[in-house]
């Protein structure tokens, strides 16, 4: 569940900033398949990955962090 929330947030911000999966994966230094697995919620992103995503997208980690909807 947590992985899905991270993946949706990362994908939404990536698209909002105009990145394709290919260009974003290249900037992150990961393969498109790794980025795809994270965006689909099949892989939990590491803290360093999350920091890199936020840095490249020029947003804060707080903005990227999924909100609790309990």
Buried (B, 14 or more C-beta within 10 A) or exposed (E): EEBBBBBBBBBEBBEEEEBEBEEBBBBBEBEBEBBBBBBEBEBBBEEEBBEBBBEBBEBEEEEBEBEEEE
